[in-house]
């Protein structure tokens, strides 16, 4: 990070093409933002490049595209004064240097042409203000007016201007600060952290889609709890996910206490992050206990209870997804299923698990049974080493049972061996309730292990059940 010239790091021909194009247009151009930050952090070479031009970024993009093989299409966004080129693995965004001013009720700025320094001032954090010159006179020179290099060394998230103004102008930057802290393992400067708390209510002008995008990125971190704790510290979390913060706290009645389900949840999310990259499974971990707040009760005989919290929680998932404008499709249904079934394997692991119980688990979880088991294993947060070992061993027994049952009974993505058409043809029936009764009876017989999940035993069982219902075989 002590380097000030990065000429050797800009050897790829794309940078020369941009530099030559800018020179032909008689404008200055610079690489800026995340590409420079990641270059200094040695995070590996990013394929996303932000170019700022002291002039028209759109004209520069068109000039560059004309010099590249294949003449890639230039996507122009006139409202933002930006243009984008996708060329091989590169994704290059061009913008003209500008100054910005904001109105109180919008994060969309009034934009005017400006200098490189003006453009650096308007950016969110010092670590994203650093630029590298692509100009002939000082090609590769680092331009760092806000000590971004120092903040990278000290692992600090700091705004180039007064943080209160920065966050008030564009409140999404509050979530970006938290997300960068979580992704990079940095600390948010104390003054900046306080400014987020003071401006937290400004988050209400941000679209739900933008907020969710940042929440996704926080959940995709190696340790999501870093970002979630910062959202909690800055008092943003109750404005975004009140269902989660409702879980915080421990109550004690007659000497009986329950665990703090909020902090437990953060541990579960970190655990799942170490087991799976599945974003929606991480959402399931985050929401798996949200039904505990509305179902919490104290019973003098048995203590604290959370009856049906899984079912209530799964209903809450739909409302939460709808409020945040998240997809109400198979992704939401997956999270709902995981929340609704989150205690099933735990119950099985505590008893002598029967084949019948495992069959029902596989049948109900279907193709997601492995994800469900992973979620339940992540739910082990006890600090008692003996208990932790016991629970993990029990889950391994359940997993082995699942493999054995699956190999024998083929219940994952279950399709009945006897169709309604076969039942109708056998007993000369028209659509009727008897068909449903017979199909359900066959399914139950398979799940209870009375018959194999195969056509012949299912057919014989159908005949027997039909006779019990007084049906005559055709």
Secondary structure as the mmCIF struct_conf table of DSSP 4:
data_model
#
loop_
_struct_conf.conf_type_id
_struct_conf.id
_struct_conf.beg_label_comp_id
_struct_conf.beg_label_asym_id
_struct_conf.beg_label_seq_id
_struct_conf.end_label_comp_id
_struct_conf.end_label_asym_id
_struct_conf.end_label_seq_id
BEND BEND1 UNK A 4 UNK A 4
STRN STRN1 UNK A 5 UNK A 5
HELX_RH_3T_P HELX_RH_3T_P1 UNK A 7 UNK A 10
BEND BEND2 UNK A 12 UNK A 12
HELX_RH_AL_P HELX_RH_AL_P1 UNK A 13 UNK A 24
TURN_TY1_P TURN_TY1_P1 UNK A 25 UNK A 26
STRN STRN2 UNK A 28 UNK A 32
TURN_TY1_P TURN_TY1_P2 UNK A 33 UNK A 33
HELX_RH_AL_P HELX_RH_AL_P2 UNK A 34 UNK A 41
TURN_TY1_P TURN_TY1_P3 UNK A 42 UNK A 42
BEND BEND3 UNK A 47 UNK A 47
STRN STRN3 UNK A 48 UNK A 54
BEND BEND4 UNK A 55 UNK A 55
HELX_RH_AL_P HELX_RH_AL_P3 UNK A 57 UNK A 67
BEND BEND5 UNK A 68 UNK A 68
TURN_TY1_P TURN_TY1_P4 UNK A 69 UNK A 70
HELX_LH_PP_P HELX_LH_PP_P1 UNK A 72 UNK A 73
STRN STRN4 UNK A 74 UNK A 77
TURN_TY1_P TURN_TY1_P5 UNK A 78 UNK A 81
STRN STRN5 UNK A 82 UNK A 87
TURN_TY1_P TURN_TY1_P6 UNK A 88 UNK A 89
STRN STRN6 UNK A 90 UNK A 96
STRN STRN7 UNK A 98 UNK A 101
TURN_TY1_P TURN_TY1_P7 UNK A 104 UNK A 105
BEND BEND6 UNK A 107 UNK A 107
HELX_LH_PP_P HELX_LH_PP_P2 UNK A 108 UNK A 109
STRN STRN8 UNK A 110 UNK A 113
HELX_RH_AL_P HELX_RH_AL_P4 UNK A 116 UNK A 121
TURN_TY1_P TURN_TY1_P8 UNK A 122 UNK A 122
BEND BEND7 UNK A 123 UNK A 124
HELX_RH_3T_P HELX_RH_3T_P2 UNK A 126 UNK A 128
TURN_TY1_P TURN_TY1_P9 UNK A 129 UNK A 129
STRN STRN9 UNK A 131 UNK A 133
BEND BEND8 UNK A 135 UNK A 135
TURN_TY1_P TURN_TY1_P10 UNK A 136 UNK A 140
STRN STRN10 UNK A 141 UNK A 141
STRN STRN11 UNK A 142 UNK A 143
TURN_TY1_P TURN_TY1_P11 UNK A 145 UNK A 146
HELX_RH_AL_P HELX_RH_AL_P5 UNK A 148 UNK A 154
TURN_TY1_P TURN_TY1_P12 UNK A 155 UNK A 155
STRN STRN12 UNK A 156 UNK A 157
BEND BEND9 UNK A 160 UNK A 161
HELX_RH_AL_P HELX_RH_AL_P6 UNK A 163 UNK A 169
TURN_TY1_P TURN_TY1_P13 UNK A 171 UNK A 171
HELX_RH_AL_P HELX_RH_AL_P7 UNK A 172 UNK A 184
TURN_TY1_P TURN_TY1_P14 UNK A 185 UNK A 185
STRN STRN13 UNK A 187 UNK A 188
HELX_RH_AL_P HELX_RH_AL_P8 UNK A 190 UNK A 198
TURN_TY1_P TURN_TY1_P15 UNK A 199 UNK A 199
HELX_RH_3T_P HELX_RH_3T_P3 UNK A 200 UNK A 205
BEND BEND10 UNK A 206 UNK A 206
HELX_RH_AL_P HELX_RH_AL_P9 UNK A 208 UNK A 219
TURN_TY1_P TURN_TY1_P16 UNK A 220 UNK A 220
BEND BEND11 UNK A 221 UNK A 221
TURN_TY1_P TURN_TY1_P17 UNK A 222 UNK A 224
HELX_RH_AL_P HELX_RH_AL_P10 UNK A 225 UNK A 233
TURN_TY1_P TURN_TY1_P18 UNK A 234 UNK A 235
HELX_RH_AL_P HELX_RH_AL_P11 UNK A 237 UNK A 240
HELX_RH_AL_P HELX_RH_AL_P12 UNK A 242 UNK A 245
TURN_TY1_P TURN_TY1_P19 UNK A 246 UNK A 247
STRN STRN14 UNK A 252 UNK A 253
TURN_TY1_P TURN_TY1_P20 UNK A 254 UNK A 255
STRN STRN15 UNK A 256 UNK A 257
HELX_RH_AL_P HELX_RH_AL_P13 UNK A 261 UNK A 273
TURN_TY1_P TURN_TY1_P21 UNK A 274 UNK A 275
HELX_RH_AL_P HELX_RH_AL_P14 UNK A 279 UNK A 287
TURN_TY1_P TURN_TY1_P22 UNK A 288 UNK A 290
HELX_RH_AL_P HELX_RH_AL_P15 UNK A 291 UNK A 295
STRN STRN16 UNK A 297 UNK A 299
TURN_TY1_P TURN_TY1_P23 UNK A 300 UNK A 302
STRN STRN17 UNK A 303 UNK A 305
TURN_TY1_P TURN_TY1_P24 UNK A 307 UNK A 308
HELX_RH_AL_P HELX_RH_AL_P16 UNK A 309 UNK A 323
TURN_TY1_P TURN_TY1_P25 UNK A 324 UNK A 325
BEND BEND12 UNK A 329 UNK A 329
HELX_RH_AL_P HELX_RH_AL_P17 UNK A 330 UNK A 340
TURN_TY1_P TURN_TY1_P26 UNK A 341 UNK A 343
HELX_RH_AL_P HELX_RH_AL_P18 UNK A 344 UNK A 350
BEND BEND13 UNK A 351 UNK A 351
HELX_RH_AL_P HELX_RH_AL_P19 UNK A 355 UNK A 365
HELX_RH_3T_P HELX_RH_3T_P4 UNK A 366 UNK A 368
HELX_RH_AL_P HELX_RH_AL_P20 UNK A 369 UNK A 378
TURN_TY1_P TURN_TY1_P27 UNK A 379 UNK A 379
HELX_RH_AL_P HELX_RH_AL_P21 UNK A 385 UNK A 409
TURN_TY1_P TURN_TY1_P28 UNK A 412 UNK A 413
BEND BEND14 UNK A 417 UNK A 418
HELX_RH_AL_P HELX_RH_AL_P22 UNK A 420 UNK A 427
TURN_TY1_P TURN_TY1_P29 UNK A 428 UNK A 428
BEND BEND15 UNK A 431 UNK A 431
HELX_RH_AL_P HELX_RH_AL_P23 UNK A 433 UNK A 447
TURN_TY1_P TURN_TY1_P30 UNK A 448 UNK A 449
BEND BEND16 UNK A 450 UNK A 451
BEND BEND17 UNK A 453 UNK A 454
HELX_RH_AL_P HELX_RH_AL_P24 UNK A 455 UNK A 468
TURN_TY1_P TURN_TY1_P31 UNK A 469 UNK A 470
HELX_LH_PP_P HELX_LH_PP_P3 UNK A 471 UNK A 473
#
